[in-house]
Amino acid sequence: MSENTKNPRDVTIAKAKGRPMLTWVGKKPLARITAYPAQTIERFELPSPASGRGGGGEGNLWSDWPKDMPQGGLLYHGDNKDVLARLLADGFRGKVKLIYIDPPFDSGAEYVRQVHLRGIKGTVKIDGEDYALGEQIQYNDIWANDSYLQFMYERLLIAKELLAENGSFVLHCDSSRSHHLRCLLDEVFGADKQFKNEIIWFYRRWPTNSKAFQSMHDNLLWYTKNNDNTHVFNKLYEAASDRTLSDYGGKRLTTLTSDDGTQIKRETEEESLGVPMRDVWEIRREHTRSHEHTDYPTQKPLELVERILTALSNQDDLILDCFVGSGTTAVAAQKLGRRWIGCDINKGAIQTTAKRLQGVMQEQAAALNARQGELVATENAPPKPCQLSFSTWRVNDYDLQIQHNEAVELACQHLGVTRTRTDPYFDGTQGGRLVKIVPFNHPLTPLDMEALRAELKTRPNEERDVMLVSLGIEQSARKWMEDYNRNRPINKLHLVELRTDRKYGGIIKHEPMSADIAISREADKLLVEIRDVVSPTIIQRLNLQEGVFRAQIADWRAVVDCVLIDTQNNGEVFNIALSDVPERKQDLVNGRYELPSPPSGSTVAVKIIDMLGEEFLMTYQVG
């Protein structure tokens, strides 16, 4: 691994030179940014068939790749600002041909992972971790103030540095934020000839009783890095009516030029490509019963992303999505023979993406092996994959043992707190009191109390008392609170310490997942048998739902999302030798596995991930 990957370093960011320029409170351009270290967490690699390009890939394909980086897909867990800076430091400046991002843009959306237990009867739905933007930055509601604009501005500036000179940038949004984001993009990329299209994605929804025209579209804003017209644009075609085709020359072979200069070729009726695709795309939303559905709340259709990649990039090009979500961009790139980089701040998103990619690569490897005997490639054969491997990284040692927002949701359920998404400081209300939840990564300190006092000073008309919720409290903070409350008629402070409080204590008691695993060696075979898995977090979540009891989990496999095995674990990177990822939600993991036995003295590692994304790891030394 490169020393640049291990140590922090500063990277430069160019100024935005476009117009118009949007102004907001706290606007601050970036000149330099620190690139924090990255650590490899997992690696998945399939044997590369002779006709494929997986694993290490072909030499020419990776000739522009940073020499210290593994040749294959790159999946990063961390704040995308840190990840983008890390990519610049690692040598990816100017190497990305297409960036597509789908950032959170709906301030009313609940970005909550809906999880089902596995199995035919596994219909219990559990709320998982919150998909809000800011575990690390601790946003409460970034749409309620100017933080959202600064958040996007910084990431657009860094992303542009990674884009190739002839590259394209596509931002997915809706009408609630498209006007703001359009101004940001005009400033960062330029509004002259860099803006190419606003594409409308039209979809159908169930009718509502709203007193407004129902929204049935999203917006795709397409910009290029330069205005020299060197960007990739593969013209796509769509079907047209006979009347439209006759207007373009009927059934004769002819070339026409439209009013705006577009040339349209028309052949025979059977061979016609149709008419050039317009800027309104009708594509169905991701259906809950579709093969690709992942339960991710903001998942976009694979067809939509494939269309973008097909039009604006070529085979072997490098694609980047720094809000990777459920992984649709990485999956589309993998299927279309592109290289890819993805990242997300949410661990559940990384797990979902990794699981989908493993399945896609296994399908591609099987197809390549089946076609090895073919002398001539069939016309409709899918593109050869650029890679059959990917590695998962963590940037800035960013890993949440308990997702802060998930813990907040649990606490709010337990305490009866009504969440307030529009207040930039307080988390909600309980009865007639304001509620402030102190970040659970530290006990309540006098600094937290001073911050609360400063906030209340900005609200001179606020007379409600305040409930403080924390995990632990420093003795000095308890004394601070006693002094503050003495002779105070309004804004009294009430503390709920979730570990010890007589009434509410014990709710945030994180018991790790456990498992009973037997590993043995028989001749040249390694046998791994999982006998039981207990997920206290899932049991706790079920017990919060009325009428649902632990006894309903009759098979431990219902709580297990996937099983991964590394037969020669080095204690640093988990190299996946076997992955048991059930294709359908009603399917269960096998639980019993037979693998080639590794050499004596090797360390076998078994990783189990439950349906809420929590991981259990067991190691065993082969005798």
N, C-alpha and C positions, 0 to 999 in steps of 0.2 A: 504494500500500500504506500502511496506517495506521502512524503512528509507534509505536503500541502494539505492532505486530507486529515492529518493528525493535529495540526496546530492552527490557531486562529490567524487570519491575515486580513488586511484591508484590500478591497477592490474598488476601483473608481467607477462612477456612474455619470454618464453624459447628461448635460442639461437638456430640458425640454425647450424646443425652439418654435413650436407651432402656435397658432392662434385659432380661435379665441382662447382666452385664459379665464378659467373659473376661479373665483376667490371664495375662501371659507376661513373660519376661525381656526388658527393653528396650522395653516398651510405652510409646508416646509419642504423644499426640494431636497433631493439626495445628491451629495457630491461623492461621498465615500460610505462604504458599508463594511462591517466586519463579517468575514466568512468563518463560521465556527467549525469545529471538527466534525467529521462524519465517521460513524462506525458501521461496519457490515454486520447485519443481524442474521439474515438467512440467505441461502443460495439454492436455487432450483435449476437443474440442468438435466436435459435428456440426451441420450446418445444421438449423435448427428448422423442420419442416414447419408449414404454417399451422394444422393441427389439433392440433399438439403443443405441449409447453411446455418444450422443451429449450432449451439455450443460456442465454438470460437468464431464461426463465420468465415467467409472468404476474405482473403487478404485485401483486395481492392475495395471491398465494401467498407472495411474498417480503417482504411488508410488515413482518413481524416479524424479518427477517434483519438482522444487524449491517451497517450501511451500508458499512463499509470492506472487507467480505469478498466475494469473488466468489460470484455466485448459481449454485450447482451443488454436486455432491458434493465432499466434502473428505476427502482421504486423507493421513494423517500418518505419517512415518517418525521414530521416536524412542521414548524411554522414555515409557510412557503417563502416568506421573506428571507429566512435563514437558508432555505434550500436553494433558492435562486442565486444568492450570494456564493454559496458553496460551489454551484455549477460554474459560475464565472471563474472562481479561483482554480477549479480543476481543469480549465481549458476548453469549456464549451462556448465561450464568447463567439458569436457570429456563426455558429454551426447548426442552429435549429431552423429547419425550413418552414415549419408551420407550428404556431402556438394556438391552441383552442382552449378557452377557459369558460367555465360555467360557474361563476362565483355565486354565493348566496345573495339574492337580490330582493327577496320578498320579506318585508319586515313583519308580515303577519303569519309567516309560516312557522310551524313547530318542527324544527329539525331533529326529530326523535326517531331513533331506530326501532322499528316494530319487529319483534322477534317471535317466531313460533317454535314450539317444541317440535322435534322431528317425529316422524311416524304418522300412520294413517289417522290415529286418534289425537295426534298432537296439535290440537287447534287452539290451545291457550295462547293468547297474545300477550307479550310482555313488553313494557316500555324499556328500551335500552338507553344507551348513552346519548346525551344531547349533542346535536351536530352544530351548535352555535360556533361562530368563528373563533371565539377567543379564549380557550383554556389558558393559554400562556399569557395573553395580553389582558385577560380578565375583562372583556367587554360585557356589559349587561345587555345593552341594546344599541349596537353601533348605528342603527338607522335613526335613532332619536337625536343625533347630534352630528357634528362634522367629522367624527372619527371615521365614518364609512368612506368619505371622500379621500381623506388622507391615507387610509388603509389601501384603497385601490390605486391611488396616485403613486405611492411608493412601489407597489408591485408592478405596475405598468412600466415605470421607468427602468426597473431592473430587467424585466422580461425583454424589453426592446434591445438591451445589450446582448442578449443571447440569440436574438433573431439574425438569420443570415441576411446579407444585403439584398438578396432577391426573395426574402421570406415574406410570409403572410401572417397576420394576427386576426383571430376571430374571437369576439367576446359575445357570449350568450347572456341575454337579459330579458326583461319584460318592460312594459310601458311605465311601471312605477319608477324605474331608475334609468331608462334609456336616454333621457334628455341630459342627465348629469354625466353619465358615462360617455356619451357622444362628445361632450365638451372636453372631458379628460383625454379622450383618445385624439381629438383634434389637436390638443396642446402637445401631447407626447409624440405623436406620429406626424402631425401636420394635416391640415384640412384641404390642401391644394389638390394634388392628384393621388395622395396616399389613401384617401377614402375611396373605396371601390363600390361597395353595395351595403344597403340595409336589406337583409333577407328576412322575410316574414315566414315563420314556421306556423302554419295553420293546422289546428287539430280540433276535434269535436269533443264536447263535454255534455254531461247531463244538464238540461235546462235548470235555471234558478229563478227565484222570485224577486231578484234584485231590481231596484228601480233605476237600472242603467243597462246599457247594451252589454251583453255578456261577453267577457274577454275570452277569446279562443285563439290567441296567438302569442308567440314569443318573438323576440327580435334578435337577429344575428348581425353584429356590426363587423364588417370586414375591412381591414386596413392592410396596406403593404408598407414595408419599411422605407422603401424609396419610391420615387415617382418616375423611374426610368423605364417602366413597362417591361422589366425583365422577370417579373414574378411568374410562377407557374400558374397556368389556368388551362385545365383540361375541360374543353367544352362538353357539357352534358346535354342530353336531349330528352324530350318528353313527348308522350303520345299527343296527337292532335286530332281534331275532328276531320272528316272528309272535306268539309267546306274550307277549313283552314288550310289543309294540304292543297286543295285545288287553287286557293289563292296564291300559293307558293309554286305553282307550276304543274299541278295535277300529277300525272304518273310519268311525265317525261323526265329524263336526266337533265337537270338544269341547275344553274347557280344564280341565285338572286341576291341583290343587295338591298337590305331594308333601309328605312329612312335614317337610321343611326349608324349605318355603315356595316352592319353585321351581315356576313355572307352565309347563306343557307343552301346546303346541297340537298337536292331531291333526286332520289333514284326511282326504282320501280316501287309499287305499293308494298310488295312483300319485303323489300330490302331497306325501306325507308328508316332512317334514324329518328324520324319525327321532326319536331321543331326545337330550336335551342331553348334550354330550360330558362324559365323566367324567375323572378325574384320572390315569388310566393310559392312555398312548398307545402303541399298537403301530405302529412305523414302522421300516422296514428300514434297516439301516446303509448308508452309502455304499458301493456296490459298485465294485470296481476296474475293471469294464468299463462303468460308467455314463458317460453323456455329461458329467456334471458332475464326475467324479473328477479330482483335480488332483495326486495323489501326496502331498498334504500329510498328515502322520501323524495329525493330530487332526481332520480334516475331518468336519463334521456334515452330515446330509442336508438338502438344500434344503427338502424337505417339512416337516421339523421346524421350521426357523426360519420358514418362511412361515406355519405354523400359529400360532406365537407372535405374529408381527407382525399377522396378520389379527385375532386375538382381542383384542389389547391396544393397538392403534393404529388410526387412521383414515387414509384417503387424504390425502396432503399433509403428514402429521405428520413430525417430525424424529426419526430413529432414530440411536442411537450404539452402536458396538461398539468398545471400546478394547483388545480382544485379537482383532483382526480375522482373524488367521490366513490361511486360504485365501480369505477374502472372502465367505463364504456369506451373512452378514448384510447386507452392502452389496448383493449381488446380489439377495437376496430383497426388500429395500427398493426397489431400482430397478424390479424386475418388478411390484411391488404398488403403484407410484405413491406412494412415500414419499420424502422427502428423507433424506439419510444422511451420517454422519461415521464414519470408521473410522481406526484407528491400530494400529501394531505396532512392536515394537522390532527386528524382524527384516526385513532388506532383501528377502530372498526372499519373505516374506509380502506385502510391498507390491507387488513385481513380479507375483506370482501374482494378487493381487486386481485390480491395474490391468488386467492382460491379460483377466481374466474380464469386467470391467466394460465394456471396449471392445467385446467381442463382444456383450454384452447390449444395449448402447446402439445398436450398428449394426443388430441385429435389430429393435429397437423403431422406429428411424428408418425402416427399410424397410417395416415394417408400417403405420406412420402414413402414409407416402407412398402406399401401396397403398389405404388407406381414405379418402384425401382426397376421392375422387369420390362416396363414399357419402352419401346424403341423411340416412339414419337409421342410427345406430350399432346394430350387431347386439348381441343380448342377451348373447352369450358373449364379446364383445370384451374383451381384457385392459385393465386400467386404463391411462390415459394416463400416461406418465412425467412426473415433476416436472421432470426435467432430462435433457438429452442432453449433458452436459458434466461434467467433474470436474477438479480440480487436485490435484497431489501436492506435499506440503510436507515440509520437514525442520526439526525443532525442535532448538534448542540446538546448531546446526551438527553434528548427530549423523549421521555417516556412517562406516562401517567399510570401509576400503580392502581389508583382509583380515579376515574375521570372526575374532575371537580364538578362538572355540571351534572353528572349522573348522581353524585352524592348530594348535591343541592336539591335535585328533584326528589330524592328519597326523603330528605329532611323536611321539605315542604309538604310532602304527602303526610308524613308522620305528625307534623306540628299543626296541620290545617292551615297552612299559609296560602293565600291567594297571590299568585305571581303577578308582578307588575312589570311588563316588558318595556314600558315607555319611560321609566324612571332611570336616569343615568347612574344613580347611586344606590337607592334602596331596592331590595329584591322583591318586596311584596308587602302585604298587610295581613295581620291576624286580628280580627275584631277591630278595635279602634286604635291599634298600634302599628307603627311602621316596623318593618323587619329588615335587618341588615345581617347577611350571612358572611362571616369572616372567612376568607379562603382557607380551606382545610389543610393546606400544606404547612401551616404554622399555628401555634396557640395564640390566643388573644393577647395582645401586647399594648402597652401605653401608646405606642405609635398608631395603632388602629383606633384607639379612643380619641386621640388628638385629631385624626382625620375625620372622625364622626363629628366632633365638636366644630371643626372648620366647616363641614357641610351644613350643619344646622344653622350656623351664623349666616349662610347665604339664603336661608329660608326664614326670615324674621316672623312671618305669619304662621309658621308651622307650630302647632301646640300639642300634637300627639306625642305619646310616649313611644319609646323605641325598644324593640326586642332584638338583642344581639344573640346570634347563634354561632357557636364556635366548637372546635375540637380542641379542648385544653385551654388553660388560661394561666398566664404568669401571675405570680402573687402580687407583683407591683401593679398589674392591671386591675386586680380585684380591689386593691387599696384606692386606685385612681377612681374607680367607679363609685365606691362608698363616699369619697370626698365630693364627687360631682353631684351625686343624688341628694346630699345633705341640704335640707331647706329649699328644695327645688320644686315649685308647683307644677311646671310643665316640662315636657321632654325628659321625663325620668327614664333611666336605663334599666332594662330587665334582661338578665343573662340566662340563656339556656346552653349549658355545656353538655354536649351530646353524649359524652361518655359517662358522666356521673350524676346528671340531673335526676332528682327523685321521681319526677313525673315522666320526663321524656328521655331519660338516659338509656343508652344501650342500642339506639337505632343504627348509628354508624359504627358498627363493630365488624370490620371486614375480615371474615374468615376465608382464607384461601381455599381454592378448589383442591380436592384430594382424589387420589385414584389408587386402585389396587392393580398392579401390573406384574405379570410373571414373565421373565425373560430367561430363556435357556438355549443351550447349544446342543444340537444333535448332529453328529458327523459334520457334514459341510453345510448344514442348515442352521439359521438363527430363527428361533420361534419367539414371537411376542404375542402375549395374550393379555388383553385388558379385561379384568373381571368385574370391576365396579368403578364408577365415577360419581362423586358427590360434589355438587356446585351449591354451596351455601347462599351465594348471591341470588341464584335463580329461585331457590327455595324461599328465601326471604321475600323476593318480589312476588312470588305466587301467594304467599301467606298474607300479603297486603291486599289481595283481591278477594272480596267476599265470596265465599262458597267454593274456593279452590284450595285443595289441601295437598300436602306432600304425597299422600298415598296414591295420587293419580299418576305419579312418575313411576310406572311399573317397570320400565326398562331404562337402565342408565344411559343407553344410547340415544334416548330422546333429548337429552340435554347437550349432546356432543355435536358440534358443527363439523369438525374434521380432525383427523389424526395424521401427524407427520412423524417420520422416523429418519434419523441420521445414524448410519451404522458405523461411522468413524468420526465422532464428534471431537473437535479440538478445543472445546471450551470457549471459543470466540465466535465462530460463524456456524450456524446451523445449516449444514448441507443436506438437502432433502433427497434421501434415497428412495423413499416411498411416501406417497401422499394418498390418503383415503378421504376423498372429497365426494360425498354422495351428490349425484346430479340433480335429484329432485328432493323437495322438502319432505316428502313422505318416505324417502329412503333413509336407512340407518347405516352408520358405519359398520364395517365388518367386525372389528374387535379382536380378530385373530389373524396374525400375519406370519408368513414364512418368507425369509429372505436368504440370499447367499451369506454364509457366515464370514464375518471379517476376520483378519488375523488376530491371533491371541494377543491380549493386552489392549485391544481397541476398546474405545468407550462408545457404547450405544446410547443414544439420547432419543426419548420418546416425548413428543409435544402433543398435548391435547388442548384444543380450543373449544370452549363451550359456546352456547347459542347467544351469550351476551359478550363474547369476545375475550373473556378471561382465559389466561393460559396456565397450563400446568406442565412442568418439565421434570422428567425423571431420567437419570443416567445410570448405566450399568456397565461394568468392566468385564469384557469377555475373558474367560479363563483359558 
